[in-house]
Each structure stands twice: as structure tokens, then as C-alpha cells.
């Protein structure tokens, strides 16, 4: 038997996308990602499939160098709506920072990622649709994450280096 990918029908796209959500809820992001690729093969540029593809890949982040950050960024940059590009890029940076934090990286090395995420959320907030507070909710989560580790954990090592640094 030849191992060759088969194309899904255009009529099956919506049903396939519903399965993506189901597999994400079941914590099976690899299966969800596979379906996103099938949808994008059938309908290149499908906006929901691009969003879900990025999310399913970030669901797999472990905080290692093997995380596919650039692939997610490329998917989110294909989103046609500026608000969505900003919001999902912020989410990518936030999820990357949280995965690296879980992997044991010191908080002070991740502050820049959270600040980049918060900048995206702040820009998204300015142009958000009426009644859409997603960017505010994500901003608040970043603030709470920073607070949960204490201000000194985020700045301690950087300040120690700067204090001991001397001019050449």
C-alpha cells in the first residue's frame, strides 16, 4: 500500500475544523494539527485553520529549542485581520514564555517575551471589536504571571550584572 496523503473535500472543511477543536479539548494537539494541514491543503489561507494550526502547535510547546516558534509566527502572520495578527502573535509570545518557565528557565530571561506579548495585546486592545476584551484578559494574565514570581525574580540577575559592570 502506498503511503500517500489524501485530500479532504471542500464540503468536509467545517466538520474537520470541529474535529480540531475536539482534539484540542482531548489534549491531542498532534491530531488537531494534522487536520489543520488537511484543511489548509483544501483551502489555502483559511483563516480559522491558520489560527487553529498556530494554537495546536503552541499546545505542543515544551520550552525546548525544538519548539516550532517560527512556524506558528508564519501562520499567524497570514491572518488578514490586523487585530487577530496582533492578538495571536501576543498569545504566541506568552505561550512561549510560559513553556520555557515550566521547563525551568529563570524568570528574568523570559521577561522580554512577556513584555513583547503585552505590547501586542496593548496594540490589539486599541483596535479591538466592540465587546471583545480578549486582549485585556491576556494582558491581565501576563501581569498576574509576573506578580506570581515576585518582581525581584524578573529583574534580579539583570540588575546584579549591571551593578558589577564597569567601563572598559
LOPA-6049 format. One record per atom (N, C-alpha, C): residue number from 1; x, y, z; residue in one letter; atom name. Coordinates in steps of 0.001 Angstrom, whole numbers, plus 500000, padded with zeros to 6 digits. Example, Ala and Ser with C-alpha at 12.3 -4.5 7.8 and 13.67 -1.06 7.14 Angstrom:
+-----+--------+--------+--------+------+------+
|  nr |      X |      Y |      Z | rest | atom |
+-----+--------+--------+--------+------+------+
|   1 | 513190 | 494310 | 507800 |    a |    N |
|   1 | 512300 | 495500 | 507800 |    a |   CA |
|   1 | 513200 | 496700 | 507800 |    a |    C |
|   2 | 512850 | 497750 | 507080 |    s |    N |
|   2 | 513670 | 498940 | 507140 |    s |   CA |
|   2 | 512900 | 500030 | 507870 |    s |    C |
+-----+--------+--------+--------+------+------+
This chain:
+-----+--------+--------+--------+------+------+
|  nr |      X |      Y |      Z | rest | atom |
+-----+--------+--------+--------+------+------+
|   1 | 500844 | 498830 | 500000 |    x |    N |
|   1 | 500000 | 500000 | 500000 |    x |   CA |
|   1 | 500893 | 501237 | 500000 |    x |    C |
|   2 | 500556 | 502194 | 499151 |    x |    N |
|   2 | 501324 | 503429 | 499052 |    x |   CA |
|   2 | 500876 | 504413 | 500134 |    x |    C |
|   3 | 501832 | 504919 | 500903 |    x |    N |
|   3 | 501523 | 505896 | 501947 |    x |   CA |
|   3 | 501516 | 507285 | 501314 |    x |    C |
|   4 | 500330 | 507729 | 500922 |    x |    N |
|   4 | 500168 | 508999 | 500233 |    x |   CA |
|   4 | 499016 | 509760 | 500889 |    x |    C |
|   5 | 499224 | 511058 | 501107 |    x |    N |
|   5 | 498161 | 511874 | 501702 |    x |   CA |
|   5 | 496974 | 511968 | 500758 |    x |    C |
|   6 | 495784 | 511980 | 501337 |    x |    N |
|   6 | 494561 | 512140 | 500568 |    x |   CA |
|   6 | 493959 | 513491 | 500887 |    x |    C |
|   7 | 493325 | 514092 | 499898 |    x |    N |
|   7 | 492711 | 515403 | 500068 |    x |   CA |
|   7 | 491303 | 515258 | 500638 |    x |    C |
|   8 | 490962 | 516181 | 501519 |    x |    N |
|   8 | 489585 | 516204 | 502018 |    x |   CA |
|   8 | 488731 | 517039 | 501063 |    x |    C |
|   9 | 487430 | 516841 | 501123 |    x |    N |
|   9 | 486522 | 517597 | 500258 |    x |   CA |
|   9 | 486286 | 518987 | 500836 |    x |    C |
|  10 | 485948 | 519920 | 499978 |    x |    N |
|  10 | 485616 | 521265 | 500443 |    x |   CA |
|  10 | 484396 | 521233 | 501352 |    x |    C |
|  11 | 483488 | 520301 | 501070 |    x |    N |
|  11 | 482288 | 520174 | 501894 |    x |   CA |
|  11 | 482612 | 519648 | 503292 |    x |    C |
|  12 | 483753 | 519017 | 503448 |    x |    N |
|  12 | 484129 | 518458 | 504741 |    x |   CA |
|  12 | 484961 | 519386 | 505616 |    x |    C |
|  13 | 485270 | 520591 | 505123 |    x |    N |
|  13 | 486142 | 521508 | 505851 |    x |   CA |
|  13 | 485564 | 521891 | 507209 |    x |    C |
|  14 | 484321 | 522293 | 507255 |    x |    N |
|  14 | 483729 | 522740 | 508526 |    x |   CA |
|  14 | 483693 | 521620 | 509558 |    x |    C |
|  15 | 483352 | 520438 | 509122 |    x |    N |
|  15 | 483334 | 519280 | 510016 |    x |   CA |
|  15 | 484747 | 518958 | 510511 |    x |    C |
|  16 | 485726 | 519089 | 509633 |    x |    N |
|  16 | 487112 | 518830 | 510021 |    x |   CA |
|  16 | 487567 | 519837 | 511074 |    x |    C |
|  17 | 487195 | 521103 | 510896 |    x |    N |
|  17 | 487573 | 522134 | 511866 |    x |   CA |
|  17 | 486929 | 521878 | 513229 |    x |    C |
|  18 | 485725 | 521341 | 513233 |    x |    N |
|  18 | 485086 | 520984 | 514504 |    x |   CA |
|  18 | 485883 | 519873 | 515199 |    x |    C |
|  19 | 486441 | 518968 | 514414 |    x |    N |
|  19 | 487269 | 517899 | 514986 |    x |   CA |
|  19 | 488573 | 518459 | 515571 |    x |    C |
|  20 | 489090 | 519516 | 514966 |    x |    N |
|  20 | 490292 | 520158 | 515514 |    x |   CA |
|  20 | 490014 | 520612 | 516944 |    x |    C |
|  21 | 488899 | 521290 | 517126 |    x |    N |
|  21 | 488523 | 521761 | 518467 |    x |   CA |
|  21 | 488384 | 520578 | 519428 |    x |    C |
|  22 | 487751 | 519509 | 518972 |    x |    N |
|  22 | 487572 | 518322 | 519811 |    x |   CA |
|  22 | 488922 | 517738 | 520225 |    x |    C |
|  23 | 489826 | 517574 | 519267 |    x |    N |
|  23 | 491139 | 517021 | 519600 |    x |   CA |
|  23 | 491933 | 517942 | 520521 |    x |    C |
|  24 | 491762 | 519255 | 520381 |    x |    N |
|  24 | 492437 | 520170 | 521311 |    x |   CA |
|  24 | 491873 | 519978 | 522716 |    x |    C |
|  25 | 490559 | 519841 | 522837 |    x |    N |
|  25 | 489948 | 519614 | 524157 |    x |   CA |
|  25 | 490403 | 518287 | 524762 |    x |    C |
|  26 | 490654 | 517306 | 523921 |    x |    N |
|  26 | 491110 | 515991 | 524377 |    x |   CA |
|  26 | 492620 | 515967 | 524625 |    x |    C |
|  27 | 493276 | 517110 | 524473 |    x |    N |
|  27 | 494718 | 517228 | 524655 |    x |   CA |
|  27 | 495483 | 516321 | 523689 |    x |    C |
|  28 | 495050 | 516340 | 522446 |    x |    N |
|  28 | 495708 | 515593 | 521384 |    x |   CA |
|  28 | 496080 | 516568 | 520259 |    x |    C |
|  29 | 497032 | 517474 | 520552 |    x |    N |
|  29 | 497337 | 518534 | 519581 |    x |   CA |
|  29 | 497956 | 518037 | 518274 |    x |    C |
|  30 | 498633 | 516906 | 518288 |    x |    N |
|  30 | 499214 | 516405 | 517042 |    x |   CA |
|  30 | 498115 | 516025 | 516051 |    x |    C |
|  31 | 497044 | 515408 | 516554 |    x |    N |
|  31 | 495927 | 515045 | 515689 |    x |   CA |
|  31 | 495238 | 516300 | 515165 |    x |    C |
|  32 | 495063 | 517277 | 516045 |    x |    N |
|  32 | 494444 | 518540 | 515640 |    x |   CA |
|  32 | 495293 | 519236 | 514579 |    x |    C |
|  33 | 496600 | 519241 | 514780 |    x |    N |
|  33 | 497496 | 519879 | 513805 |    x |   CA |
|  33 | 497391 | 519205 | 512443 |    x |    C |
|  34 | 497350 | 517887 | 512425 |    x |    N |
|  34 | 497250 | 517144 | 511170 |    x |   CA |
|  34 | 496000 | 517560 | 510388 |    x |    C |
|  35 | 494902 | 517705 | 511094 |    x |    N |
|  35 | 493654 | 518104 | 510434 |    x |   CA |
|  35 | 493773 | 519527 | 509889 |    x |    C |
|  36 | 494423 | 520413 | 510635 |    x |    N |
|  36 | 494621 | 521788 | 510144 |    x |   CA |
|  36 | 495381 | 521778 | 508821 |    x |    C |
|  37 | 496397 | 520939 | 508725 |    x |    N |
|  37 | 497153 | 520845 | 507474 |    x |   CA |
|  37 | 496267 | 520335 | 506341 |    x |    C |
|  38 | 495373 | 519387 | 506650 |    x |    N |
|  38 | 494442 | 518892 | 505633 |    x |   CA |
|  38 | 493505 | 519991 | 505157 |    x |    C |
|  39 | 492995 | 520786 | 506094 |    x |    N |
|  39 | 492091 | 521894 | 505729 |    x |   CA |
|  39 | 492836 | 522914 | 504885 |    x |    C |
|  40 | 494051 | 523268 | 505293 |    x |    N |
|  40 | 494821 | 524269 | 504548 |    x |   CA |
|  40 | 495237 | 523764 | 503164 |    x |    C |
|  41 | 495380 | 522450 | 503009 |    x |    N |
|  41 | 495647 | 521892 | 501675 |    x |   CA |
|  41 | 494423 | 522041 | 500787 |    x |    C |
|  42 | 493243 | 521896 | 501382 |    x |    N |
|  42 | 491993 | 522026 | 500626 |    x |   CA |
|  42 | 491634 | 523490 | 500379 |    x |    C |
|  43 | 491892 | 524334 | 501372 |    x |    N |
|  43 | 491566 | 525765 | 501282 |    x |   CA |
|  43 | 492741 | 526588 | 501820 |    x |    C |
|  44 | 493741 | 526824 | 500994 |    x |    N |
|  44 | 494898 | 527602 | 501455 |    x |   CA |
|  44 | 494443 | 528976 | 501977 |    x |    C |
|  45 | 495048 | 529389 | 503076 |    x |    N |
|  45 | 494714 | 530694 | 503649 |    x |   CA |
|  45 | 493455 | 530715 | 504485 |    x |    C |
|  46 | 492837 | 529576 | 504716 |    x |    N |
|  46 | 491616 | 529529 | 505537 |    x |   CA |
|  46 | 491949 | 530109 | 506910 |    x |    C |
|  47 | 491281 | 531193 | 507274 |    x |    N |
|  47 | 491649 | 531949 | 508462 |    x |   CA |
|  47 | 491506 | 531159 | 509765 |    x |    C |
|  48 | 490402 | 530464 | 509940 |    x |    N |
|  48 | 490225 | 529679 | 511161 |    x |   CA |
|  48 | 491254 | 528551 | 511226 |    x |    C |
|  49 | 491526 | 527915 | 510104 |    x |    N |
|  49 | 492516 | 526835 | 510089 |    x |   CA |
|  49 | 493902 | 527365 | 510450 |    x |    C |
|  50 | 494251 | 528566 | 509984 |    x |    N |
|  50 | 495543 | 529167 | 510334 |    x |   CA |
|  50 | 495625 | 529457 | 511828 |    x |    C |
|  51 | 494552 | 530021 | 512390 |    x |    N |
|  51 | 494539 | 530291 | 513839 |    x |   CA |
|  51 | 494687 | 528995 | 514624 |    x |    C |
|  52 | 493892 | 528002 | 514248 |    x |    N |
|  52 | 493924 | 526732 | 514972 |    x |   CA |
|  52 | 495251 | 526006 | 514781 |    x |    C |
|  53 | 495858 | 526114 | 513604 |    x |    N |
|  53 | 497165 | 525497 | 513388 |    x |   CA |
|  53 | 498182 | 526089 | 514358 |    x |    C |
|  54 | 498213 | 527409 | 514437 |    x |    N |
|  54 | 499139 | 528050 | 515373 |    x |   CA |
|  54 | 498892 | 527628 | 516803 |    x |    C |
|  55 | 497640 | 527569 | 517189 |    x |    N |
|  55 | 497301 | 527184 | 518560 |    x |   CA |
|  55 | 497674 | 525734 | 518846 |    x |    C |
|  56 | 497430 | 524849 | 517876 |    x |    N |
|  56 | 497751 | 523433 | 518121 |    x |   CA |
|  56 | 499260 | 523226 | 518246 |    x |    C |
|  57 | 500030 | 524008 | 517517 |    x |    N |
|  57 | 501487 | 523891 | 517654 |    x |   CA |
|  57 | 501926 | 524454 | 518998 |    x |    C |
|  58 | 501347 | 525573 | 519425 |    x |    N |
|  58 | 501732 | 526110 | 520737 |    x |   CA |
|  58 | 501278 | 525189 | 521859 |    x |    C |
|  59 | 500230 | 524419 | 521631 |    x |    N |
|  59 | 499808 | 523427 | 522633 |    x |   CA |
|  59 | 500906 | 522394 | 522871 |    x |    C |
|  60 | 501804 | 522251 | 521902 |    x |    N |
|  60 | 502875 | 521258 | 521986 |    x |   CA |
|  60 | 504183 | 521843 | 522526 |    x |    C |
|  61 | 504223 | 523134 | 522821 |    x |    N |
|  61 | 505456 | 523752 | 523322 |    x |   CA |
|  61 | 505890 | 523111 | 524632 |    x |    C |
|  62 | 507190 | 522842 | 524724 |    x |    N |
|  62 | 507772 | 522266 | 525936 |    x |   CA |
|  62 | 508797 | 523192 | 526572 |    x |    C |
|  63 | 509119 | 524276 | 525873 |    x |    N |
|  63 | 510150 | 525174 | 526369 |    x |   CA |
|  63 | 511528 | 524824 | 525842 |    x |    C |
|  64 | 511603 | 523881 | 524925 |    x |    N |
|  64 | 512896 | 523477 | 524369 |    x |   CA |
|  64 | 513174 | 524251 | 523078 |    x |    C |
|  65 | 514392 | 524103 | 522586 |    x |    N |
|  65 | 514760 | 524763 | 521331 |    x |   CA |
|  65 | 514042 | 524127 | 520137 |    x |    C |
|  66 | 513452 | 522965 | 520333 |    x |    N |
|  66 | 512727 | 522283 | 519255 |    x |   CA |
|  66 | 511310 | 522839 | 519052 |    x |    C |
|  67 | 510841 | 523707 | 519947 |    x |    N |
|  67 | 509520 | 524310 | 519766 |    x |   CA |
|  67 | 509500 | 525066 | 518441 |    x |    C |
|  68 | 508407 | 524951 | 517735 |    x |    N |
|  68 | 508309 | 525464 | 516370 |    x |   CA |
|  68 | 507746 | 526884 | 516352 |    x |    C |
|  69 | 508456 | 527771 | 517011 |    x |    N |
|  69 | 508044 | 529162 | 517156 |    x |   CA |
|  69 | 507874 | 529849 | 515800 |    x |    C |
|  70 | 508852 | 529709 | 514911 |    x |    N |
|  70 | 508813 | 530384 | 513614 |    x |   CA |
|  70 | 507636 | 529902 | 512771 |    x |    C |
|  71 | 507307 | 528633 | 512875 |    x |    N |
|  71 | 506178 | 528087 | 512108 |    x |   CA |
|  71 | 504861 | 528704 | 512565 |    x |    C |
|  72 | 504716 | 528867 | 513865 |    x |    N |
|  72 | 503497 | 529482 | 514398 |    x |   CA |
|  72 | 503430 | 530943 | 513989 |    x |    C |
|  73 | 504549 | 531633 | 514103 |    x |    N |
|  73 | 504574 | 533045 | 513722 |    x |   CA |
|  73 | 504189 | 533216 | 512255 |    x |    C |
|  74 | 504683 | 532328 | 511392 |    x |    N |
|  74 | 504346 | 532396 | 509966 |    x |   CA |
|  74 | 502851 | 532184 | 509741 |    x |    C |
|  75 | 502252 | 531254 | 510477 |    x |    N |
|  75 | 500807 | 531020 | 510346 |    x |   CA |
|  75 | 500018 | 532247 | 510789 |    x |    C |
|  76 | 500398 | 532824 | 511927 |    x |    N |
|  76 | 499665 | 533983 | 512441 |    x |   CA |
|  76 | 499864 | 535224 | 511571 |    x |    C |
|  77 | 501009 | 535344 | 510904 |    x |    N |
|  77 | 501229 | 536497 | 510031 |    x |   CA |
|  77 | 500386 | 536421 | 508761 |    x |    C |
|  78 | 499821 | 535250 | 508479 |    x |    N |
|  78 | 498931 | 535110 | 507321 |    x |   CA |
|  78 | 497500 | 535533 | 507631 |    x |    C |
|  79 | 497226 | 535839 | 508894 |    x |    N |
|  79 | 495871 | 536285 | 509249 |    x |   CA |
|  79 | 495631 | 537655 | 508633 |    x |    C |
|  80 | 494505 | 537823 | 507990 |    x |    N |
|  80 | 494238 | 539063 | 507258 |    x |   CA |
|  80 | 493798 | 540209 | 508165 |    x |    C |
|  81 | 493218 | 539914 | 509297 |    x |    N |
|  81 | 492730 | 540942 | 510210 |    x |   CA |
|  81 | 493864 | 541404 | 511132 |    x |    C |
|  82 | 494132 | 542699 | 511166 |    x |    N |
|  82 | 495248 | 543232 | 511972 |    x |   CA |
|  82 | 495070 | 542919 | 513457 |    x |    C |
|  83 | 493841 | 543050 | 513956 |    x |    N |
|  83 | 493600 | 542728 | 515365 |    x |   CA |
|  83 | 494013 | 541283 | 515653 |    x |    C |
|  84 | 493576 | 540362 | 514813 |    x |    N |
|  84 | 493901 | 538953 | 515035 |    x |   CA |
|  84 | 495403 | 538697 | 514942 |    x |    C |
|  85 | 496090 | 539331 | 513971 |    x |    N |
|  85 | 497546 | 539158 | 513881 |    x |   CA |
|  85 | 498215 | 539593 | 515178 |    x |    C |
|  86 | 497810 | 540743 | 515719 |    x |    N |
|  86 | 498401 | 541237 | 516961 |    x |   CA |
|  86 | 498060 | 540330 | 518134 |    x |    C |
|  87 | 496800 | 539994 | 518279 |    x |    N |
|  87 | 496355 | 539177 | 519405 |    x |   CA |
|  87 | 497058 | 537818 | 519409 |    x |    C |
|  88 | 497045 | 537139 | 518272 |    x |    N |
|  88 | 497621 | 535796 | 518227 |    x |   CA |
|  88 | 499151 | 535818 | 518302 |    x |    C |
|  89 | 499789 | 536861 | 517805 |    x |    N |
|  89 | 501235 | 536985 | 517975 |    x |   CA |
|  89 | 501560 | 537179 | 519454 |    x |    C |
|  90 | 500753 | 537969 | 520149 |    x |    N |
|  90 | 500928 | 538115 | 521597 |    x |   CA |
|  90 | 500751 | 536789 | 522304 |    x |    C |
|  91 | 499745 | 536043 | 521899 |    x |    N |
|  91 | 499496 | 534738 | 522509 |    x |   CA |
|  91 | 500673 | 533792 | 522269 |    x |    C |
|  92 | 501247 | 533824 | 521077 |    x |    N |
|  92 | 502415 | 533008 | 520779 |    x |   CA |
|  92 | 503561 | 533343 | 521734 |    x |    C |
|  93 | 503829 | 534607 | 521914 |    x |    N |
|  93 | 504937 | 535004 | 522786 |    x |   CA |
|  93 | 504659 | 534647 | 524245 |    x |    C |
|  94 | 503418 | 534836 | 524668 |    x |    N |
|  94 | 503051 | 534474 | 526034 |    x |   CA |
|  94 | 503209 | 532971 | 526258 |    x |    C |
|  95 | 502703 | 532162 | 525327 |    x |    N |
|  95 | 502790 | 530706 | 525481 |    x |   CA |
|  95 | 504237 | 530218 | 525426 |    x |    C |
|  96 | 505047 | 530860 | 524619 |    x |    N |
|  96 | 506463 | 530500 | 524572 |    x |   CA |
|  96 | 507128 | 530778 | 525920 |    x |    C |
|  97 | 506852 | 531942 | 526484 |    x |    N |
|  97 | 507430 | 532292 | 527793 |    x |   CA |
|  97 | 506963 | 531321 | 528868 |    x |    C |
|  98 | 505685 | 530990 | 528878 |    x |    N |
|  98 | 505159 | 530084 | 529904 |    x |   CA |
|  98 | 505740 | 528677 | 529760 |    x |    C |
|  99 | 505925 | 528217 | 528529 |    x |    N |
|  99 | 506521 | 526893 | 528324 |    x |   CA |
|  99 | 507961 | 526882 | 528818 |    x |    C |
| 100 | 508691 | 527939 | 528543 |    x |    N |
| 100 | 510078 | 528000 | 528992 |    x |   CA |
| 100 | 510163 | 528137 | 530506 |    x |    C |
| 101 | 509211 | 528826 | 531095 |    x |    N |
| 101 | 509163 | 528930 | 532555 |    x |   CA |
| 101 | 508919 | 527555 | 533174 |    x |    C |
| 102 | 507978 | 526793 | 532608 |    x |    N |
| 102 | 507705 | 525429 | 533087 |    x |   CA |
| 102 | 508921 | 524523 | 532913 |    x |    C |
| 103 | 509726 | 524807 | 531891 |    x |    N |
| 103 | 510918 | 523991 | 531628 |    x |   CA |
| 103 | 512072 | 524354 | 532557 |    x |    C |
| 104 | 511865 | 525361 | 533411 |    x |    N |
| 104 | 512885 | 525691 | 534396 |    x |   CA |
| 104 | 513760 | 526885 | 534075 |    x |    C |
| 105 | 513472 | 527579 | 533000 |    x |    N |
| 105 | 514267 | 528773 | 532699 |    x |   CA |
| 105 | 513977 | 529838 | 533750 |    x |    C |
| 106 | 514985 | 530590 | 534159 |    x |    N |
| 106 | 514767 | 531630 | 535168 |    x |   CA |
| 106 | 513864 | 532740 | 534624 |    x |    C |
| 107 | 512974 | 533258 | 535464 |    x |    N |
| 107 | 512037 | 534283 | 535010 |    x |   CA |
| 107 | 512690 | 535489 | 534335 |    x |    C |
| 108 | 513833 | 535935 | 534852 |    x |    N |
| 108 | 514434 | 537146 | 534285 |    x |   CA |
| 108 | 514814 | 536975 | 532818 |    x |    C |
| 109 | 515019 | 535733 | 532353 |    x |    N |
| 109 | 515365 | 535506 | 530949 |    x |   CA |
| 109 | 514128 | 535546 | 530054 |    x |    C |
| 110 | 512950 | 535535 | 530652 |    x |    N |
| 110 | 511699 | 535464 | 529891 |    x |   CA |
| 110 | 510904 | 536759 | 529908 |    x |    C |
| 111 | 511343 | 537711 | 530693 |    x |    N |
| 111 | 510599 | 538964 | 530820 |    x |   CA |
| 111 | 510403 | 539636 | 529470 |    x |    C |
| 112 | 511394 | 539605 | 528617 |    x |    N |
| 112 | 511275 | 540264 | 527314 |    x |   CA |
| 112 | 510147 | 539638 | 526484 |    x |    C |
| 113 | 509975 | 538318 | 526559 |    x |    N |
| 113 | 508882 | 537671 | 525827 |    x |   CA |
| 113 | 507525 | 538129 | 526338 |    x |    C |
| 114 | 507387 | 538201 | 527653 |    x |    N |
| 114 | 506110 | 538662 | 528215 |    x |   CA |
| 114 | 505861 | 540123 | 527878 |    x |    C |
| 115 | 506903 | 540923 | 527889 |    x |    N |
| 115 | 506732 | 542332 | 527527 |    x |   CA |
| 115 | 506330 | 542473 | 526061 |    x |    C |
| 116 | 506908 | 541640 | 525179 |    x |    N |
| 116 | 506516 | 541655 | 523768 |    x |   CA |
| 116 | 505058 | 541228 | 523615 |    x |    C |
| 117 | 504654 | 540214 | 524357 |    x |    N |
| 117 | 503258 | 539765 | 524317 |    x |   CA |
| 117 | 502341 | 540891 | 524766 |    x |    C |
| 118 | 502712 | 541540 | 525848 |    x |    N |
| 118 | 501883 | 542618 | 526386 |    x |   CA |
| 118 | 501804 | 543794 | 525421 |    x |    C |
| 119 | 502879 | 544063 | 524696 |    x |    N |
| 119 | 502859 | 545137 | 523694 |    x |   CA |
| 119 | 501860 | 544788 | 522588 |    x |    C |
| 120 | 501869 | 543527 | 522153 |    x |    N |
| 120 | 500903 | 543087 | 521135 |    x |   CA |
| 120 | 499474 | 543226 | 521651 |    x |    C |
| 121 | 499255 | 542795 | 522895 |    x |    N |
| 121 | 497910 | 542885 | 523471 |    x |   CA |
| 121 | 497463 | 544336 | 523594 |    x |    C |
| 122 | 498389 | 545207 | 523946 |    x |    N |
| 122 | 498052 | 546625 | 524095 |    x |   CA |
| 122 | 497650 | 547233 | 522746 |    x |    C |
| 123 | 498391 | 546891 | 521694 |    x |    N |
| 123 | 498040 | 547377 | 520355 |    x |   CA |
| 123 | 496712 | 546782 | 519894 |    x |    C |
| 124 | 496500 | 545503 | 520172 |    x |    N |
| 124 | 495244 | 544846 | 519794 |    x |   CA |
| 124 | 494065 | 545472 | 520528 |    x |    C |
| 125 | 494284 | 545828 | 521780 |    x |    N |
| 125 | 493212 | 546439 | 522574 |    x |   CA |
| 125 | 492717 | 547733 | 521925 |    x |    C |
| 126 | 493629 | 548506 | 521356 |    x |    N |
| 126 | 493257 | 549785 | 520742 |    x |   CA |
| 126 | 492336 | 549614 | 519538 |    x |    C |
| 127 | 492442 | 548481 | 518851 |    x |    N |
| 127 | 491649 | 548294 | 517628 |    x |   CA |
| 127 | 490656 | 547143 | 517754 |    x |    C |
| 128 | 490435 | 546685 | 518967 |    x |    N |
| 128 | 489578 | 545517 | 519167 |    x |   CA |
| 128 | 488130 | 545825 | 518783 |    x |    C |
| 129 | 487411 | 544798 | 518369 |    x |    N |
| 129 | 485981 | 544964 | 518105 |    x |   CA |
| 129 | 485250 | 545289 | 519413 |    x |    C |
| 130 | 484169 | 546009 | 519301 |    x |    N |
| 130 | 483362 | 546374 | 520468 |    x |   CA |
| 130 | 482947 | 545100 | 521214 |    x |    C |
| 131 | 483150 | 545102 | 522521 |    x |    N |
| 131 | 482768 | 543974 | 523356 |    x |   CA |
| 131 | 483794 | 542847 | 523402 |    x |    C |
| 132 | 484878 | 542977 | 522675 |    x |    N |
| 132 | 485900 | 541941 | 522646 |    x |   CA |
| 132 | 487024 | 542340 | 523611 |    x |    C |
| 133 | 487069 | 541698 | 524752 |    x |    N |
| 133 | 488066 | 542010 | 525775 |    x |   CA |
| 133 | 489164 | 540960 | 525876 |    x |    C |
| 134 | 489310 | 540106 | 524860 |    x |    N |
| 134 | 490318 | 539046 | 524903 |    x |   CA |
| 134 | 491721 | 539583 | 525173 |    x |    C |
| 135 | 492073 | 540680 | 524505 |    x |    N |
| 135 | 493424 | 541224 | 524677 |    x |   CA |
| 135 | 493639 | 541741 | 526097 |    x |    C |
| 136 | 492597 | 542255 | 526714 |    x |    N |
| 136 | 492693 | 542725 | 528105 |    x |   CA |
| 136 | 492858 | 541521 | 529042 |    x |    C |
| 137 | 492104 | 540461 | 528787 |    x |    N |
| 137 | 492212 | 539255 | 529611 |    x |   CA |
| 137 | 493618 | 538669 | 529538 |    x |    C |
| 138 | 494210 | 538635 | 528348 |    x |    N |
| 138 | 495562 | 538092 | 528181 |    x |   CA |
| 138 | 496587 | 539013 | 528848 |    x |    C |
| 139 | 496419 | 540337 | 528697 |    x |    N |
| 139 | 497308 | 541303 | 529357 |    x |   CA |
| 139 | 497307 | 541040 | 530861 |    x |    C |
| 140 | 496110 | 540914 | 531419 |    x |    N |
| 140 | 495988 | 540689 | 532864 |    x |   CA |
| 140 | 496649 | 539387 | 533284 |    x |    C |
| 141 | 496562 | 538350 | 532460 |    x |    N |
| 141 | 497220 | 537083 | 532796 |    x |   CA |
| 141 | 498730 | 537266 | 532846 |    x |    C |
| 142 | 499277 | 538017 | 531911 |    x |    N |
| 142 | 500723 | 538273 | 531918 |    x |   CA |
| 142 | 501128 | 539028 | 533183 |    x |    C |
| 143 | 500348 | 540024 | 533552 |    x |    N |
| 143 | 500641 | 540789 | 534772 |    x |   CA |
| 143 | 500611 | 539859 | 535982 |    x |    C |
| 144 | 499592 | 539012 | 536067 |    x |    N |
| 144 | 499499 | 538088 | 537205 |    x |   CA |
| 144 | 500648 | 537082 | 537222 |    x |    C |
| 145 | 501074 | 536648 | 536054 |    x |    N |
| 145 | 502208 | 535730 | 535971 |    x |   CA |
| 145 | 503471 | 536405 | 536504 |    x |    C |
| 146 | 503693 | 537623 | 536107 |    x |    N |
| 146 | 504854 | 538363 | 536592 |    x |   CA |
| 146 | 504770 | 538548 | 538100 |    x |    C |
| 147 | 503620 | 538921 | 538587 |    x |    N |
| 147 | 503439 | 539125 | 540029 |    x |   CA |
| 147 | 503612 | 537827 | 540816 |    x |    C |
| 148 | 503224 | 536706 | 540227 |    x |    N |
| 148 | 503282 | 535430 | 540957 |    x |   CA |
| 148 | 504710 | 535003 | 541276 |    x |    C |
| 149 | 505656 | 535491 | 540529 |    x |    N |
| 149 | 507058 | 535137 | 540770 |    x |   CA |
| 149 | 507803 | 536231 | 541520 |    x |    C |
| 150 | 507128 | 537295 | 541825 |    x |    N |
| 150 | 507780 | 538377 | 542558 |    x |   CA |
| 150 | 508644 | 539220 | 541641 |    x |    C |
| 151 | 508564 | 540490 | 541834 |    x |    N |
| 151 | 509291 | 541440 | 540993 |    x |   CA |
| 151 | 510791 | 541148 | 540966 |    x |    C |
| 152 | 511352 | 540755 | 542091 |    x |    N |
| 152 | 512797 | 540536 | 542152 |    x |   CA |
| 152 | 513236 | 539362 | 541271 |    x |    C |
| 153 | 512377 | 538352 | 541089 |    x |    N |
| 153 | 512731 | 537204 | 540244 |    x |   CA |
| 153 | 512874 | 537600 | 538778 |    x |    C |
| 154 | 512153 | 538619 | 538360 |    x |    N |
| 154 | 512168 | 539038 | 536963 |    x |   CA |
| 154 | 513342 | 539972 | 536666 |    x |    C |
| 155 | 513886 | 540632 | 537688 |    x |    N |
| 155 | 514927 | 541627 | 537454 |    x |   CA |
| 155 | 516232 | 541332 | 538178 |    x |    C |
| 156 | 516238 | 540410 | 539104 |    x |    N |
| 156 | 517369 | 540173 | 539992 |    x |   CA |
| 156 | 518696 | 540005 | 539273 |    x |    C |
| 157 | 518803 | 539039 | 538382 |    x |    N |
| 157 | 520083 | 538736 | 537755 |    x |   CA |
| 157 | 520551 | 539866 | 536841 |    x |    C |
| 158 | 519619 | 540480 | 536118 |    x |    N |
| 158 | 519991 | 541562 | 535218 |    x |   CA |
| 158 | 520588 | 542708 | 536022 |    x |    C |
| 159 | 519943 | 543086 | 537124 |    x |    N |
| 159 | 520442 | 544179 | 537948 |    x |   CA |
| 159 | 521793 | 543833 | 538537 |    x |    C |
| 160 | 521992 | 542594 | 538967 |    x |    N |
| 160 | 523270 | 542203 | 539541 |    x |   CA |
| 160 | 524388 | 542347 | 538518 |    x |    C |
| 161 | 524122 | 541990 | 537277 |    x |    N |
| 161 | 525109 | 542122 | 536229 |    x |   CA |
| 161 | 525414 | 543595 | 535959 |    x |    C |
| 162 | 524374 | 544400 | 535823 |    x |    N |
| 162 | 524563 | 545811 | 535529 |    x |   CA |
| 162 | 525310 | 546523 | 536645 |    x |    C |
| 163 | 525053 | 546147 | 537905 |    x |    N |
| 163 | 525717 | 546799 | 539024 |    x |   CA |
| 163 | 527212 | 546479 | 539026 |    x |    C |
| 164 | 527618 | 545320 | 538585 |    x |    N |
| 164 | 529004 | 544923 | 538595 |    x |   CA |
| 164 | 529728 | 545249 | 537318 |    x |    C |
| 165 | 528995 | 545733 | 536329 |    x |    N |
| 165 | 529590 | 546032 | 535042 |    x |   CA |
| 165 | 530383 | 547345 | 535139 |    x |    C |
| 166 | 531560 | 547346 | 534572 |    x |    N |
| 166 | 532380 | 548553 | 534579 |    x |   CA |
| 166 | 532766 | 548915 | 533152 |    x |    C |
| 167 | 533105 | 550161 | 532986 |    x |    N |
| 167 | 533514 | 550637 | 531654 |    x |   CA |
| 167 | 534855 | 550023 | 531298 |    x |    C |
| 168 | 535083 | 549733 | 530018 |    x |    N |
| 168 | 536355 | 549140 | 529593 |    x |   CA |
| 168 | 537508 | 550105 | 529747 |    x |    C |
+-----+--------+--------+--------+------+------+
